[in-house]
Amino acid sequence: MIKLLVIDDSALMRRLLAEIFAATGEFQVFVARSGTEALAMLDAVAPDVITLDVEMPDMDGLACLDQIMVRRPCPVVMISAMTAGGAGTTLDAIALGAVDFIPKPKGAVSLEIDALAPELVERVKAASRAHISPTLRLRERIRAQVAALRPASERAPPRLSLAGNGVVLVGCSTGGPAALDIVLTELPGGFRWPVVIAQHMPASFTGALAQRLDRICQLDVCEVTRTTPLRAGHAYIGCGNADLVLARRDKDLVAMPAPSSTAHLWHPSVDRLVESAMRVVPAPFLTGVLMTGMGSDGAAAMTELRARGGHTMAEAADTATVWGMPGALVAQGGAAEVLPVYDIAAALMAHVG
């Protein structure tokens, strides 16, 4: 049985969530009405996974999460509003150590939550198996603070020509924002290849993710909301709930949003990004990086990329929050390198030159 602690100030949400998870027969469910009550229960319950409301009156979700990760680290899934403010808070929670987030129903909760139930159960089960590293979280917070203090003049990357260079293609899902923090903050502003990223995430969150990364990275980071020429020293994040593809426009290589494909389960689709890149860039000038996430998105396309002469990297199980996507790439023989997340940036710099 998976021991689940539900932390929510709403009696209705506590009851509905408890009923959904108890009905599976796989969860032993405990509930807490506040962050203070939850912290007092931590040692006695010893939860395998926690769902945590972001907005609570006595102690907000971020303060509670911070204490959980200090006192008794375990996988935490945030319950977050689908708003710009909610997106920023959720990304702060992921930086503090949360594994995943689930959008809060917008309308009548009792009506909408039944439709969300299968996804809720799947994601919380996956989170319960997640790899949690308190040391990695501490390293992340220090790195972000140092980057935020760096003068703007030091962060501005040079404008370099794409001619003769290639593209780094990155795919990630659950746990991806924290992994992107680690990899992108280690890349210099003069990195020779543009970095194009498919992170599974709703549309209301990808813009906030790009803005946060732009603040802490030497690379220029933006969300791709329209056809955008690729440039060295830049990173491009696909808009949530859509797909991200590469194409040629005259002499320019561009990234552009595309309506989400029904042939792919998750969006932005990593498989579709890599497939589109292979149509317009010679494989030896493409490097694929597949990091933490549920499922297998990206594994098939990156395996094909390696077969055509491209280079591929998979995040190692020891650091991946969920070793689904990179594990599938390794299982298919598509990973030229298997690396802990904190070694990926150095490997990219060594490969690109």
Secondary structure as the mmCIF struct_conf table of DSSP 4:
data_model
#
loop_
_struct_conf.conf_type_id
_struct_conf.id
_struct_conf.beg_label_comp_id
_struct_conf.beg_label_asym_id
_struct_conf.beg_label_seq_id
_struct_conf.end_label_comp_id
_struct_conf.end_label_asym_id
_struct_conf.end_label_seq_id
STRN STRN1 ILE A 2 ILE A 7
BEND BEND1 ASP A 9 ASP A 9
HELX_RH_AL_P HELX_RH_AL_P1 ALA A 11 ALA A 23
TURN_TY1_P TURN_TY1_P1 THR A 24 GLY A 25
BEND BEND2 GLU A 26 GLU A 26
STRN STRN2 PHE A 27 ALA A 32
BEND BEND3 ARG A 33 SER A 34
HELX_RH_AL_P HELX_RH_AL_P2 GLY A 35 VAL A 45
BEND BEND4 ASP A 48 ASP A 48
STRN STRN3 VAL A 49 ASP A 53
BEND BEND5 VAL A 54 VAL A 54
BEND BEND6 PRO A 57 MET A 59
HELX_RH_AL_P HELX_RH_AL_P3 GLY A 61 ARG A 71
BEND BEND7 ARG A 72 ARG A 72
STRN STRN4 VAL A 76 SER A 80
BEND BEND8 MET A 82 THR A 83
HELX_RH_AL_P HELX_RH_AL_P4 ALA A 84 LEU A 96
TURN_TY1_P TURN_TY1_P2 GLY A 97 GLY A 97
STRN STRN5 ASP A 100 PRO A 103
HELX_LH_PP_P HELX_LH_PP_P1 LYS A 104 PRO A 105
BEND BEND9 LYS A 106 GLY A 107
HELX_RH_AL_P HELX_RH_AL_P5 VAL A 109 SER A 128
TURN_TY1_P TURN_TY1_P3 ARG A 129 ARG A 129
HELX_RH_AL_P HELX_RH_AL_P6 PRO A 134 LEU A 149
BEND BEND10 ARG A 150 ARG A 150
HELX_RH_AL_P HELX_RH_AL_P7 ALA A 152 ARG A 155
HELX_LH_PP_P HELX_LH_PP_P2 ALA A 156 PRO A 158
TURN_TY1_P TURN_TY1_P4 ALA A 163 GLY A 164
STRN STRN6 VAL A 167 CYS A 172
TURN_TY1_P TURN_TY1_P5 THR A 174 GLY A 175
HELX_RH_AL_P HELX_RH_AL_P8 GLY A 176 THR A 185
TURN_TY1_P TURN_TY1_P6 GLU A 186 GLU A 186
BEND BEND11 LEU A 187 LEU A 187
TURN_TY1_P TURN_TY1_P7 GLY A 189 GLY A 190
BEND BEND12 ARG A 192 TRP A 193
STRN STRN7 VAL A 195 GLN A 199
HELX_RH_AL_P HELX_RH_AL_P9 ALA A 203 ILE A 216
BEND BEND13 GLN A 218 LEU A 219
STRN STRN8 ASP A 220 VAL A 224
BEND BEND14 THR A 225 ARG A 226
STRN STRN9 THR A 228 PRO A 229
TURN_TY1_P TURN_TY1_P8 ALA A 232 GLY A 233
STRN STRN10 HIS A 234 GLY A 238
HELX_LH_PP_P HELX_LH_PP_P3 CYS A 239 CYS A 239
TURN_TY1_P TURN_TY1_P9 GLY A 240 ASN A 241
BEND BEND15 ALA A 242 ALA A 242
STRN STRN11 ASP A 243 ARG A 249
TURN_TY1_P TURN_TY1_P10 ASP A 250 LYS A 251
STRN STRN12 ASP A 252 ALA A 258
HELX_LH_PP_P HELX_LH_PP_P4 PRO A 259 SER A 261
TURN_TY1_P TURN_TY1_P11 THR A 262 ALA A 263
BEND BEND16 LEU A 265 PRO A 268
HELX_RH_AL_P HELX_RH_AL_P10 VAL A 270 VAL A 280
BEND BEND17 VAL A 281 VAL A 281
HELX_RH_3T_P HELX_RH_3T_P1 ALA A 283 PHE A 285
STRN STRN13 LEU A 286 LEU A 290
BEND BEND18 THR A 292 THR A 292
STRN STRN14 GLY A 293 GLY A 293
BEND BEND19 MET A 294 GLY A 295
TURN_TY1_P TURN_TY1_P12 ASP A 297 GLY A 298
HELX_RH_AL_P HELX_RH_AL_P11 ALA A 299 ALA A 307
TURN_TY1_P TURN_TY1_P13 ARG A 308 GLY A 309
STRN STRN15 HIS A 311 GLU A 315
TURN_TY1_P TURN_TY1_P14 ALA A 317 THR A 319
BEND BEND20 THR A 321 VAL A 322
STRN STRN16 TRP A 323 TRP A 323
BEND BEND21 GLY A 324 GLY A 324
HELX_RH_AL_P HELX_RH_AL_P12 MET A 325 ALA A 331
TURN_TY1_P TURN_TY1_P15 GLN A 332 GLY A 333
BEND BEND22 ALA A 336 ALA A 336
STRN STRN17 GLU A 337 LEU A 339
HELX_RH_AL_P HELX_RH_AL_P13 VAL A 341 VAL A 352
#
